[in-house]
């Protein structure tokens, strides 16, 4: 007889997560569920039993087997196969889901590549989510409305009292929305996500966390341009866009210097889901572009810069 037990892939996180079907689990409950299977198999006295355990996507992460919870799980499974397993006393403790409806009582999420959180039921009010974000680290947050729901989102960096915006997504409430959250500071902290329901109907949705792909082909795949830094770029096809992003200051002086007689337009955006530029520079061919912009939000607010090629050519972009 063969038995495979599929555990919650958030089991290494001391809090709530969801499996791939969106079922919400607490990490302690996921472990308890697994040992309940082993207990029942042990009591059954079946011979030649093979037990497999699937930990999910995180088993491919570097050094995952060094985690004490994973090590214990594999060791206990090995004991079971070798008929050395001892039945465990399991707790009946329940884990009510966090309300997540205030800044001070958010739902805690992990921050691992590909993490997914799905609402277990339709929600009619604002929900707050909190996850760890390291110094100088960026994450892409994708919000997917489910079953025709209408939702939007905002991001902030955590402090004891609610902070100004670090980014927002408005206006495309029934569509998939993505945005970058950045921690431009030198200290580890937490990212905060506020998901709000648009309209009177309750909504279901899922949140996905991924790392940015910095190839410059879109807002979400924008290339980080450090404060005080410069980057060289090249465009081979007129009409091509190259995207950059900036964060960490209250005021920016941005410039784009073309090589020779190349011609580029230069624009600044503050919402990944809006087509409207907040500032722009459109000088003739061969002339430098300059944008001066004051940031009314938190210093961690992420802005996106679009370099639009009117000709092919090379350029240098500066963030002073």
C-alpha positions in Angstrom: 0.0 0.0 0.0 1.3 3.5 -0.8 0.3 6.7 0.9 1.3 10.3 -0.1 0.4 13.1 2.3 0.4 16.5 0.7 1.2 19.1 3.4 0.6 22.8 3.5 3.5 24.5 1.7 3.5 27.3 4.3 4.3 24.9 7.1 7.7 26.4 7.8 6.1 29.8 8.6 4.7 30.3 12.1 1.4 31.7 10.9 -1.2 31.4 8.3 -0.8 30.5 4.6 -2.6 28.7 1.9 -2.0 25.6 -0.2 -2.2 25.6 -3.9 -6.0 25.1 -3.9 -6.4 28.2 -1.7 -7.2 26.2 1.5 -6.1 28.2 4.5 -3.9 26.5 7.0 -1.9 27.4 10.1 1.6 26.0 10.1 1.2 24.1 13.4 -2.1 22.6 12.0 -0.3 21.4 8.9 2.3 19.5 11.0 -0.4 18.0 13.2 -2.3 16.8 10.2 0.7 14.9 8.9 1.4 13.2 12.2 -2.2 12.3 12.5 -1.8 10.3 9.3 1.3 8.6 10.6 -0.5 7.8 13.9 -3.4 6.1 12.1 -1.2 4.2 9.8 0.8 3.0 12.8 -2.3 1.9 14.6 -3.6 0.0 11.6 -0.5 -2.3 11.7 -0.3 -2.6 7.9 2.9 -4.2 6.6 5.1 -3.0 3.8 3.7 0.5 3.9 5.5 3.2 1.9 4.9 6.7 3.1 5.8 9.7 1.0 5.5 13.3 2.1 5.3 16.3 -0.2 6.5 19.6 1.3 5.7 21.6 -1.8 7.6 24.2 -3.7 10.0 25.1 -0.8 11.7 21.7 -1.0 13.7 23.1 -4.0 15.0 26.1 -2.0 18.6 26.2 -1.1 19.4 24.7 2.3 15.8 23.8 2.9 16.7 20.4 4.4 18.6 22.2 7.1 15.4 23.6 8.5 14.7 21.8 11.8 11.0 21.4 11.0 11.8 19.8 7.7 14.5 17.6 9.2 12.1 16.4 11.9 9.5 15.5 9.3 11.9 13.5 7.2 13.4 11.8 10.3 10.0 10.8 11.6 9.0 9.5 8.2 12.1 7.4 8.0 11.3 6.0 11.5 7.8 5.1 10.3 9.2 3.2 7.2 11.6 1.4 9.5 8.8 0.5 12.0 10.4 2.6 14.7 7.8 5.4 14.8 6.1 6.1 18.1 2.5 7.3 18.1 2.4 11.0 19.1 0.0 12.8 21.4 -1.5 15.6 19.3 -3.0 18.9 20.5 -6.6 19.8 19.8 -5.8 23.5 19.7 -7.6 25.5 17.1 -6.2 28.4 15.2 -8.8 31.0 14.3 -7.8 33.1 11.3 -6.6 36.6 12.0 -9.2 39.3 11.3 -6.6 41.3 9.3 -8.9 44.3 9.2 -6.6 46.9 10.9 -3.0 48.2 10.6 -2.4 46.8 14.1 -3.9 43.3 13.5 -2.8 42.3 10.0 -2.7 38.9 8.4 0.9 37.8 8.5 2.3 36.4 5.3 5.6 34.8 4.5 7.9 36.3 1.9 9.1 33.4 -0.4 9.3 33.3 -4.1 5.9 32.3 -5.5 4.0 32.6 -2.2 0.2 32.7 -2.7 -2.5 33.8 -0.3 -6.2 33.3 -1.2 -9.1 34.7 0.7 -11.0 31.7 2.3 -14.3 33.5 1.8 -15.7 36.6 0.2 -14.6 39.7 2.2 -16.6 43.0 2.2 -14.1 45.3 4.0 -10.5 46.4 3.9 -7.8 43.8 4.7 -4.2 44.4 5.8 -1.4 42.0 5.1 2.2 42.1 6.6 5.3 40.3 5.4 9.0 40.6 6.1 11.1 42.7 3.6 14.9 42.9 3.9 17.0 46.0 3.5 17.3 47.1 -0.1 14.9 44.4 -1.1 12.1 44.6 -3.7 9.1 42.4 -4.2 6.4 42.3 -6.9 2.9 42.0 -5.5 0.2 40.7 -7.8 -3.5 41.0 -6.9 -5.9 38.8 -8.8 -9.7 39.3 -8.4 -11.6 36.0 -8.3 -15.1 35.2 -9.3 -15.8 38.6 -10.8 -14.7 40.5 -7.7 -13.6 44.2 -7.8 -10.6 45.1 -5.6 -7.7 47.5 -5.5 -4.5 47.7 -3.3 -2.0 50.0 -1.7 1.4 49.4 -0.1 3.3 50.9 2.7 6.4 50.1 4.8 5.6 49.2 8.4 6.0 51.5 11.4 4.2 51.5 14.8 1.8 54.0 13.4 0.3 53.9 9.9 2.7 55.4 7.2 2.0 57.3 4.0 1.7 55.3 0.7 4.6 53.4 -0.8 2.5 52.7 -3.9 -1.0 52.1 -5.1 -3.1 50.5 -7.8 -6.4 52.2 -8.5 -8.9 52.1 -11.4 -8.5 48.5 -12.7 -10.4 46.8 -10.0 -11.7 43.8 -11.9 -8.3 43.1 -13.6 -5.1 41.5 -12.5 -2.9 44.2 -10.9 0.8 44.2 -10.1 3.1 46.6 -8.4 6.6 46.8 -6.9 7.1 47.4 -3.2 10.6 48.5 -2.2 12.5 48.8 1.0 15.2 51.5 0.2 16.4 51.6 3.8 19.4 49.9 5.3 17.3 48.0 7.9 15.0 44.9 7.6 11.4 45.8 8.2 7.9 44.7 7.0 5.9 45.5 3.9 2.2 46.3 4.4 -0.5 45.6 1.8 -4.0 47.0 2.0 -6.6 45.4 -0.2 -9.9 47.2 -0.4 -13.2 46.1 -2.0 -14.6 48.5 -4.6 -18.3 48.7 -4.5 -20.9 47.1 -2.2 -20.4 43.4 -3.1 -18.1 41.2 -1.1 -14.9 40.1 -3.0 -12.5 37.1 -3.2 -9.0 37.5 -4.5 -5.5 36.1 -4.3 -2.1 37.7 -3.6 1.1 36.5 -5.2 4.6 37.5 -4.2 7.5 37.2 -6.7 10.9 38.8 -7.2 11.3 41.4 -10.0 12.7 40.5 -13.4 14.7 43.5 -14.2 14.9 43.5 -18.0 13.3 46.9 -18.6 10.5 45.6 -20.8 7.6 46.8 -18.7 6.8 48.8 -15.5 6.9 45.6 -13.4 10.1 44.5 -15.0 11.7 47.9 -14.5 15.4 48.2 -13.8 16.4 49.7 -10.5 18.1 53.1 -10.8 19.9 53.8 -7.5 19.8 57.2 -5.9 22.9 59.1 -6.9 23.5 56.6 -9.7 23.7 56.4 -13.5 23.0 53.7 -16.0 23.7 53.3 -19.7 21.1 52.1 -22.1 20.7 51.3 -25.8 17.7 51.0 -28.1 17.8 49.3 -31.5 14.2 49.9 -32.6 12.4 53.3 -32.7 9.2 53.2 -30.6 10.8 50.8 -28.1 10.3 51.6 -24.4 12.8 51.0 -21.6 11.6 51.1 -18.0 13.4 52.1 -14.8 12.3 52.6 -11.2 13.4 54.8 -8.3 12.6 54.9 -4.6 13.9 56.4 -1.3 13.8 60.2 -1.7 11.5 63.1 -1.2 12.7 65.0 -4.3 14.3 63.8 -7.5 16.4 65.4 -10.3 16.4 63.0 -13.2 18.1 63.4 -16.5 18.5 61.5 -19.7 21.5 62.3 -22.0 21.4 60.9 -25.5 24.4 60.0 -27.5 24.9 62.1 -30.6 21.6 63.0 -32.3 19.5 60.2 -30.8 16.0 61.3 -29.7 14.2 60.0 -26.6 11.2 61.1 -24.6 11.4 60.8 -20.8 8.3 60.3 -18.4 7.6 59.6 -14.8 4.7 57.4 -13.5 3.4 56.6 -10.0 0.8 54.0 -10.6 1.6 50.7 -12.5 -1.9 50.4 -13.7 -2.4 54.0 -14.9 -1.5 55.2 -18.4 -1.0 58.8 -17.2 2.4 60.3 -16.7 3.0 62.6 -13.7 5.8 64.4 -15.3 7.7 64.4 -18.6 10.5 65.9 -20.7 10.2 66.1 -24.6 13.2 68.0 -26.0 14.4 67.9 -29.6 16.8 65.2 -30.9 20.3 65.3 -29.4 19.3 67.3 -26.4 19.2 66.1 -22.8 15.9 65.4 -21.0 15.4 66.6 -17.4 12.6 66.0 -14.8 12.4 67.6 -11.4 9.8 65.9 -9.1 8.8 66.3 -5.5 7.5 63.2 -3.8 4.4 63.9 -1.7 4.3 60.3 -0.3 6.6 58.2 1.9 10.2 58.1 0.8 9.8 54.4 0.0 7.2 55.3 -2.7 8.2 53.6 -6.0 8.2 55.7 -9.2 8.6 54.3 -12.7 10.5 56.0 -15.5 9.8 55.4 -19.2 12.4 56.1 -21.8 10.6 56.1 -25.2 12.8 55.8 -28.2 11.9 58.1 -31.2 15.1 56.9 -32.9 17.6 54.1 -32.2 20.7 55.0 -30.2 22.4 55.0 -26.8 21.7 57.1 -23.7 22.7 57.6 -20.1 20.0 58.0 -17.4 20.9 59.8 -14.1 19.2 59.9 -10.7 20.9 62.8 -8.7 
